[in-house]
Each structure stands twice: as C-alpha cells, then as structure tokens.
Amino acid sequence: MTTDIHRLIRLTDTLHGKTGFLKVEFPVSTVDSFDPFKDAIAFKEGTATINVSNAPEFRLGDEMFGPYRDKKVELPTAAAVLLICKGRAEVVE
C-alpha cells in the first residue's frame, strides 16, 4: 500500500520531475541489473552551463561529477538537468 496516489502510473518515455530521468520498462527478471543512473538517461547530447549551489560527487552513466559548491560549471545536459531538478543548481543566463 502507498500513501502516494499521484505517481501510481507513469507513461513510458515520460520524464520524472525530480530527476529528469525517463520512465523505462524492463522485465522483472532484469531488476537486479537495472541502473537508473545509466539506463534511464533522457538527455544524451549537448551540454549546459549551470550555477551549482551544493552537490556531492555523483555518477551519471559511466562518468563521475562533483563535488561542487557555489560553482559555475558546464556539464552534460543530463547531469545539469538532474542537479536542477534536485534544486541544487540553476541555469546560467
């Protein structure tokens, strides 16, 4: 049972609002090998420049990023979107 009645169903290929990751389907038999930080990346091209307030070191795909504190950085789009969705960064205008 869940108390969260807002995210019981998510359409395939839609974005998760708190991560920017894709909702992907996979067989239950592969749940142990599923890696959302690799298998659910939506934005695989380009870069974005962001101001990061505070972010620990994190992995996305096969790359490590951070840690960042009060720093302007250019990151792959997926990493920038993740930090923005987590409230840890803002887009540089």
N, CA, C and O atoms as a GROMACS GRO file, in nm:
protein
  372
    1MET      N    1   0.084  -0.118   0.000
    1MET     CA    2   0.000   0.000   0.000
    1MET      C    3   0.089   0.124   0.000
    1MET      O    4   0.197   0.125   0.059
    2THR      N    5   0.042   0.227  -0.066
    2THR     CA    6   0.116   0.352  -0.072
    2THR      C    7   0.024   0.469  -0.036
    2THR      O    8  -0.096   0.466  -0.062
    3THR      N    9   0.082   0.570   0.024
    3THR     CA   10   0.007   0.692   0.052
    3THR      C   11   0.022   0.791  -0.062
    3THR      O   12  -0.046   0.893  -0.066
    4ASP      N   13   0.114   0.762  -0.156
    4ASP     CA   14   0.136   0.850  -0.270
    4ASP      C   15   0.042   0.808  -0.383
    4ASP      O   16   0.069   0.711  -0.454
    5ILE      N   17  -0.067   0.881  -0.398
    5ILE     CA   18  -0.165   0.845  -0.501
    5ILE      C   19  -0.142   0.920  -0.631
    5ILE      O   20  -0.220   0.904  -0.725
    6HIS      N   21  -0.038   1.000  -0.640
    6HIS     CA   22  -0.014   1.083  -0.758
    6HIS      C   23   0.077   1.019  -0.861
    6HIS      O   24   0.074   1.058  -0.977
    7ARG      N   25   0.158   0.921  -0.823
    7ARG     CA   26   0.253   0.862  -0.916
    7ARG      C   27   0.238   0.711  -0.925
    7ARG      O   28   0.338   0.639  -0.936
    8LEU      N   29   0.117   0.663  -0.921
    8LEU     CA   30   0.096   0.520  -0.932
    8LEU      C   31   0.120   0.471  -1.074
    8LEU      O   32   0.165   0.358  -1.094
    9ILE      N   33   0.090   0.555  -1.172
    9ILE     CA   34   0.109   0.519  -1.311
    9ILE      C   35   0.188   0.630  -1.379
    9ILE      O   36   0.156   0.748  -1.365
   10ARG      N   37   0.291   0.591  -1.453
   10ARG     CA   38   0.367   0.688  -1.531
   10ARG      C   39   0.383   0.629  -1.670
   10ARG      O   40   0.422   0.513  -1.685
   11LEU      N   41   0.353   0.707  -1.772
   11LEU     CA   42   0.363   0.661  -1.910
   11LEU      C   43   0.509   0.640  -1.949
   11LEU      O   44   0.597   0.715  -1.908
   12THR      N   45   0.533   0.536  -2.029
   12THR     CA   46   0.667   0.509  -2.079
   12THR      C   47   0.718   0.629  -2.158
   12THR      O   48   0.643   0.694  -2.230
   13ASP      N   49   0.846   0.656  -2.143
   13ASP     CA   50   0.917   0.765  -2.212
   13ASP      C   51   0.876   0.904  -2.163
   13ASP      O   52   0.903   1.002  -2.232
   14THR      N   53   0.813   0.915  -2.046
   14THR     CA   54   0.789   1.046  -1.987
   14THR      C   55   0.900   1.073  -1.887
   14THR      O   56   0.971   0.981  -1.845
   15LEU      N   57   0.916   1.198  -1.849
   15LEU     CA   58   1.024   1.238  -1.758
   15LEU      C   59   0.977   1.240  -1.614
   15LEU      O   60   0.864   1.280  -1.583
   16HIS      N   61   1.064   1.196  -1.527
   16HIS     CA   62   1.042   1.206  -1.384
   16HIS      C   63   1.079   1.348  -1.343
   16HIS      O   64   1.190   1.393  -1.369
   17GLY      N   65   0.988   1.418  -1.280
   17GLY     CA   66   1.007   1.559  -1.248
   17GLY      C   67   1.113   1.590  -1.145
   17GLY      O   68   1.158   1.704  -1.135
   18LYS      N   69   1.154   1.492  -1.067
   18LYS     CA   70   1.255   1.517  -0.963
   18LYS      C   71   1.394   1.471  -1.002
   18LYS      O   72   1.489   1.491  -0.926
   19THR      N   73   1.407   1.408  -1.121
   19THR     CA   74   1.539   1.362  -1.166
   19THR      C   75   1.568   1.396  -1.310
   19THR      O   76   1.684   1.409  -1.348
   20GLY      N   77   1.464   1.412  -1.392
   20GLY     CA   78   1.483   1.430  -1.535
   20GLY      C   79   1.513   1.299  -1.606
   20GLY      O   80   1.548   1.299  -1.724
   21PHE      N   81   1.498   1.187  -1.537
   21PHE     CA   82   1.520   1.055  -1.596
   21PHE      C   83   1.394   1.010  -1.668
   21PHE      O   84   1.284   1.057  -1.639
   22LEU      N   85   1.412   0.917  -1.763
   22LEU     CA   86   1.299   0.859  -1.835
   22LEU      C   87   1.233   0.750  -1.754
   22LEU      O   88   1.298   0.680  -1.676
   23LYS      N   89   1.104   0.736  -1.772
   23LYS     CA   90   1.034   0.618  -1.721
   23LYS      C   91   1.056   0.512  -1.827
   23LYS      O   92   1.011   0.528  -1.941
   24VAL      N   93   1.123   0.405  -1.791
   24VAL     CA   94   1.150   0.297  -1.887
   24VAL      C   95   1.090   0.167  -1.836
   24VAL      O   96   1.078   0.145  -1.715
   25GLU      N   97   1.054   0.082  -1.929
   25GLU     CA   98   1.005  -0.050  -1.892
   25GLU      C   99   1.116  -0.151  -1.909
   25GLU      O  100   1.199  -0.139  -1.999
   26PHE      N  101   1.119  -0.250  -1.821
   26PHE     CA  102   1.217  -0.358  -1.832
   26PHE      C  103   1.157  -0.481  -1.765
   26PHE      O  104   1.072  -0.470  -1.677
   27PRO      N  105   1.202  -0.599  -1.808
   27PRO     CA  106   1.148  -0.722  -1.750
   27PRO      C  107   1.186  -0.735  -1.603
   27PRO      O  108   1.295  -0.696  -1.562
   28VAL      N  109   1.096  -0.790  -1.524
   28VAL     CA  110   1.122  -0.810  -1.382
   28VAL      C  111   1.249  -0.891  -1.362
   28VAL      O  112   1.320  -0.872  -1.262
   29SER      N  113   1.279  -0.981  -1.453
   29SER     CA  114   1.398  -1.065  -1.440
   29SER      C  115   1.528  -0.985  -1.445
   29SER      O  116   1.633  -1.037  -1.406
   30THR      N  117   1.523  -0.860  -1.492
   30THR     CA  118   1.645  -0.778  -1.500
   30THR      C  119   1.651  -0.670  -1.392
   30THR      O  120   1.736  -0.581  -1.398
   31VAL      N  121   1.560  -0.674  -1.295
   31VAL     CA  122   1.555  -0.568  -1.194
   31VAL      C  123   1.687  -0.554  -1.117
   31VAL      O  124   1.724  -0.443  -1.081
   32ASP      N  125   1.757  -0.663  -1.092
   32ASP     CA  126   1.882  -0.654  -1.018
   32ASP      C  127   1.994  -0.587  -1.096
   32ASP      O  128   2.087  -0.533  -1.036
   33SER      N  129   1.986  -0.588  -1.228
   33SER     CA  130   2.091  -0.526  -1.309
   33SER      C  131   2.050  -0.389  -1.363
   33SER      O  132   2.132  -0.320  -1.425
   34PHE      N  133   1.925  -0.348  -1.340
   34PHE     CA  134   1.879  -0.218  -1.388
   34PHE      C  135   1.948  -0.107  -1.311
   34PHE      O  136   1.949  -0.108  -1.188
   35ASP      N  137   2.005  -0.012  -1.383
   35ASP     CA  138   2.074   0.101  -1.322
   35ASP      C  139   2.012   0.229  -1.376
   35ASP      O  140   2.043   0.269  -1.488
   36PRO      N  141   1.926   0.296  -1.299
   36PRO     CA  142   1.861   0.416  -1.349
   36PRO      C  143   1.959   0.528  -1.383
   36PRO      O  144   1.929   0.614  -1.467
   37PHE      N  145   2.076   0.528  -1.319
   37PHE     CA  146   2.175   0.631  -1.348
   37PHE      C  147   2.248   0.605  -1.480
   37PHE      O  148   2.332   0.684  -1.521
   38LYS      N  149   2.215   0.494  -1.545
   38LYS     CA  150   2.270   0.461  -1.676
   38LYS      C  151   2.158   0.429  -1.775
   38LYS      O  152   2.162   0.474  -1.890
   39ASP      N  153   2.060   0.354  -1.732
   39ASP     CA  154   1.957   0.301  -1.822
   39ASP      C  155   1.838   0.395  -1.843
   39ASP      O  156   1.757   0.370  -1.932
   40ALA      N  157   1.826   0.500  -1.765
   40ALA     CA  158   1.709   0.588  -1.776
   40ALA      C  159   1.748   0.732  -1.810
   40ALA      O  160   1.670   0.824  -1.785
   41ILE      N  161   1.865   0.752  -1.866
   41ILE     CA  162   1.910   0.887  -1.901
   41ILE      C  163   1.832   0.936  -2.023
   41ILE      O  164   1.828   0.869  -2.126
   42ALA      N  165   1.771   1.052  -2.011
   42ALA     CA  166   1.689   1.107  -2.119
   42ALA      C  167   1.770   1.195  -2.214
   42ALA      O  168   1.756   1.183  -2.336
   43PHE      N  169   1.853   1.280  -2.162
   43PHE     CA  170   1.924   1.380  -2.241
   43PHE      C  171   2.068   1.333  -2.264
   43PHE      O  172   2.154   1.352  -2.178
   44LYS      N  173   2.093   1.273  -2.379
   44LYS     CA  174   2.223   1.211  -2.405
   44LYS      C  175   2.316   1.296  -2.488
   44LYS      O  176   2.430   1.256  -2.515
   45GLU      N  177   2.272   1.413  -2.529
   45GLU     CA  178   2.354   1.500  -2.612
   45GLU      C  179   2.359   1.640  -2.554
   45GLU      O  180   2.269   1.681  -2.481
   46GLY      N  181   2.465   1.712  -2.587
   46GLY     CA  182   2.476   1.851  -2.552
   46GLY      C  183   2.527   1.875  -2.411
   46GLY      O  184   2.546   1.783  -2.332
   47THR      N  185   2.547   2.003  -2.382
   47THR     CA  186   2.593   2.047  -2.250
   47THR      C  187   2.510   2.167  -2.207
   47THR      O  188   2.440   2.228  -2.288
   48ALA      N  189   2.519   2.199  -2.080
   48ALA     CA  190   2.452   2.317  -2.025
   48ALA      C  191   2.542   2.377  -1.918
   48ALA      O  192   2.609   2.305  -1.844
   49THR      N  193   2.543   2.507  -1.911
   49THR     CA  194   2.618   2.577  -1.808
   49THR      C  195   2.522   2.613  -1.696
   49THR      O  196   2.418   2.675  -1.719
   50ILE      N  197   2.559   2.574  -1.574
   50ILE     CA  198   2.473   2.596  -1.458
   50ILE      C  199   2.554   2.650  -1.342
   50ILE      O  200   2.675   2.632  -1.335
   51ASN      N  201   2.486   2.715  -1.251
   51ASN     CA  202   2.544   2.755  -1.123
   51ASN      C  203   2.499   2.653  -1.020
   51ASN      O  204   2.379   2.640  -0.992
   52VAL      N  205   2.594   2.581  -0.962
   52VAL     CA  206   2.562   2.477  -0.864
   52VAL      C  207   2.582   2.534  -0.725
   52VAL      O  208   2.690   2.584  -0.694
   53SER      N  209   2.480   2.527  -0.642
   53SER     CA  210   2.492   2.577  -0.505
   53SER      C  211   2.567   2.478  -0.418
   53SER      O  212   2.661   2.515  -0.348
   54ASN      N  213   2.527   2.352  -0.424
   54ASN     CA  214   2.592   2.249  -0.342
   54ASN      C  215   2.550   2.112  -0.394
   54ASN      O  216   2.432   2.080  -0.394
   55ALA      N  217   2.646   2.034  -0.439
   55ALA     CA  218   2.615   1.900  -0.488
   55ALA      C  219   2.729   1.806  -0.453
   55ALA      O  220   2.846   1.840  -0.475
   56PRO      N  221   2.698   1.690  -0.398
   56PRO     CA  222   2.802   1.592  -0.368
   56PRO      C  223   2.852   1.529  -0.497
   56PRO      O  224   2.795   1.552  -0.604
   57GLU      N  225   2.955   1.451  -0.488
   57GLU     CA  226   3.002   1.375  -0.602
   57GLU      C  227   2.892   1.276  -0.641
   57GLU      O  228   2.830   1.213  -0.555
   58PHE      N  229   2.867   1.263  -0.770
   58PHE     CA  230   2.765   1.170  -0.818
   58PHE      C  231   2.806   1.108  -0.950
   58PHE      O  232   2.887   1.164  -1.024
   59ARG      N  233   2.747   0.993  -0.979
   59ARG     CA  234   2.774   0.922  -1.104
   59ARG      C  235   2.652   0.933  -1.193
   59ARG      O  236   2.538   0.922  -1.147
   60LEU      N  237   2.676   0.953  -1.320
   60LEU     CA  238   2.572   0.951  -1.420
   60LEU      C  239   2.630   0.882  -1.543
   60LEU      O  240   2.726   0.931  -1.602
   61GLY      N  241   2.572   0.770  -1.580
   61GLY     CA  242   2.632   0.689  -1.685
   61GLY      C  243   2.761   0.630  -1.632
   61GLY      O  244   2.763   0.570  -1.524
   62ASP      N  245   2.868   0.646  -1.708
   62ASP     CA  246   2.998   0.596  -1.666
   62ASP      C  247   3.089   0.707  -1.614
   62ASP      O  248   3.208   0.684  -1.591
   63GLU      N  249   3.034   0.828  -1.595
   63GLU     CA  250   3.115   0.942  -1.553
   63GLU      C  251   3.082   0.984  -1.410
   63GLU      O  252   2.969   0.968  -1.363
   64MET      N  253   3.182   1.038  -1.344
   64MET     CA  254   3.166   1.095  -1.210
   64MET      C  255   3.170   1.247  -1.222
   64MET      O  256   3.245   1.301  -1.303
   65PHE      N  257   3.089   1.315  -1.143
   65PHE     CA  258   3.083   1.461  -1.142
   65PHE      C  259   3.089   1.510  -0.998
   65PHE      O  260   3.049   1.440  -0.905
   66GLY      N  261   3.140   1.632  -0.981
   66GLY     CA  262   3.143   1.693  -0.848
   66GLY      C  263   3.257   1.645  -0.763
   66GLY      O  264   3.346   1.576  -0.811
   67PRO      N  265   3.254   1.682  -0.638
   67PRO     CA  266   3.152   1.767  -0.573
   67PRO      C  267   3.165   1.913  -0.619
   67PRO      O  268   3.271   1.957  -0.662
   68TYR      N  269   3.055   1.985  -0.608
   68TYR     CA  270   3.051   2.126  -0.645
   68TYR      C  271   2.991   2.207  -0.531
   68TYR      O  272   2.899   2.162  -0.463
   69ARG      N  273   3.044   2.326  -0.512
   69ARG     CA  274   2.989   2.417  -0.411
   69ARG      C  275   3.007   2.559  -0.463
   69ARG      O  276   3.120   2.605  -0.485
   70ASP      N  277   2.895   2.628  -0.482
   70ASP     CA  278   2.896   2.766  -0.532
   70ASP      C  279   2.989   2.779  -0.653
   70ASP      O  280   3.084   2.857  -0.652
   71LYS      N  281   2.960   2.700  -0.756
   71LYS     CA  282   3.047   2.695  -0.872
   71LYS      C  283   2.967   2.697  -1.002
   71LYS      O  284   2.862   2.634  -1.012
   72LYS      N  285   3.019   2.771  -1.100
   72LYS     CA  286   2.963   2.772  -1.235
   72LYS      C  287   3.034   2.662  -1.313
   72LYS      O  288   3.157   2.663  -1.324
   73VAL      N  289   2.957   2.568  -1.369
   73VAL     CA  290   3.017   2.455  -1.442
   73VAL      C  291   2.939   2.426  -1.569
   73VAL      O  292   2.819   2.452  -1.578
   74GLU      N  293   3.009   2.371  -1.668
   74GLU     CA  294   2.945   2.320  -1.789
   74GLU      C  295   2.942   2.169  -1.778
   74GLU      O  296   3.047   2.105  -1.764
   75LEU      N  297   2.823   2.113  -1.783
   75LEU     CA  298   2.805   1.969  -1.766
   75LEU      C  299   2.726   1.911  -1.882
   75LEU      O  300   2.658   1.985  -1.954
   76PRO      N  301   2.734   1.779  -1.902
   76PRO     CA  302   2.643   1.717  -1.997
   76PRO      C  303   2.498   1.750  -1.957
   76PRO      O  304   2.468   1.762  -1.838
   77THR      N  305   2.412   1.764  -2.055
   77THR     CA  306   2.274   1.805  -2.029
   77THR      C  307   2.206   1.721  -1.923
   77THR      O  308   2.137   1.775  -1.836
   78ALA      N  309   2.223   1.589  -1.926
   78ALA     CA  310   2.158   1.502  -1.829
   78ALA      C  311   2.202   1.533  -1.686
   78ALA      O  312   2.119   1.533  -1.595
   79ALA      N  313   2.330   1.559  -1.666
   79ALA     CA  314   2.381   1.592  -1.532
   79ALA      C  315   2.327   1.727  -1.487
   79ALA      O  316   2.291   1.744  -1.371
   80ALA      N  317   2.323   1.823  -1.578
   80ALA     CA  318   2.271   1.956  -1.544
   80ALA      C  319   2.123   1.947  -1.507
   80ALA      O  320   2.080   2.008  -1.409
   81VAL      N  321   2.045   1.873  -1.585
   81VAL     CA  322   1.901   1.858  -1.557
   81VAL      C  323   1.879   1.792  -1.421
   81VAL      O  324   1.792   1.834  -1.345
   82LEU      N  325   1.957   1.689  -1.391
   82LEU     CA  326   1.945   1.621  -1.262
   82LEU      C  327   1.966   1.719  -1.146
   82LEU      O  328   1.888   1.722  -1.052
   83LEU      N  329   2.072   1.799  -1.154
   83LEU     CA  330   2.100   1.894  -1.045
   83LEU      C  331   1.994   2.003  -1.036
   83LEU      O  332   1.959   2.046  -0.926
   84ILE      N  333   1.943   2.048  -1.150
   84ILE     CA  334   1.837   2.149  -1.149
   84ILE      C  335   1.710   2.090  -1.087
   84ILE      O  336   1.645   2.154  -1.004
   85CYS      N  337   1.674   1.969  -1.127
   85CYS     CA  338   1.554   1.904  -1.072
   85CYS      C  339   1.564   1.881  -0.922
   85CYS      O  340   1.464   1.885  -0.850
   86LYS      N  341   1.685   1.856  -0.874
   86LYS     CA  342   1.708   1.833  -0.732
   86LYS      C  343   1.717   1.964  -0.653
   86LYS      O  344   1.732   1.962  -0.531
   87GLY      N  345   1.707   2.077  -0.722
   87GLY     CA  346   1.712   2.206  -0.655
   87GLY      C  347   1.852   2.246  -0.612
   87GLY      O  348   1.868   2.329  -0.523
   88ARG      N  349   1.953   2.188  -0.674
   88ARG     CA  350   2.091   2.215  -0.637
   88ARG      C  351   2.163   2.306  -0.734
   88ARG      O  352   2.278   2.343  -0.712
   89ALA      N  353   2.094   2.344  -0.844
   89ALA     CA  354   2.157   2.428  -0.946
   89ALA      C  355   2.052   2.510  -1.018
   89ALA      O  356   1.932   2.482  -1.012
   90GLU      N  357   2.101   2.613  -1.086
   90GLU     CA  358   2.017   2.700  -1.168
   90GLU      C  359   2.085   2.722  -1.301
   90GLU      O  360   2.208   2.719  -1.309
   91VAL      N  361   2.007   2.744  -1.406
   91VAL     CA  362   2.062   2.768  -1.538
   91VAL      C  363   2.129   2.904  -1.541
   91VAL      O  364   2.076   3.001  -1.486
   92VAL      N  365   2.244   2.913  -1.605
   92VAL     CA  366   2.313   3.040  -1.624
   92VAL      C  367   2.250   3.108  -1.746
   92VAL      O  368   2.233   3.046  -1.851
   93GLU      N  369   2.215   3.234  -1.731
   93GLU     CA  370   2.153   3.306  -1.845
   93GLU      C  371   2.256   3.381  -1.922
   93GLU      O  372   2.224   3.447  -2.021
   0.00000   0.00000   0.00000
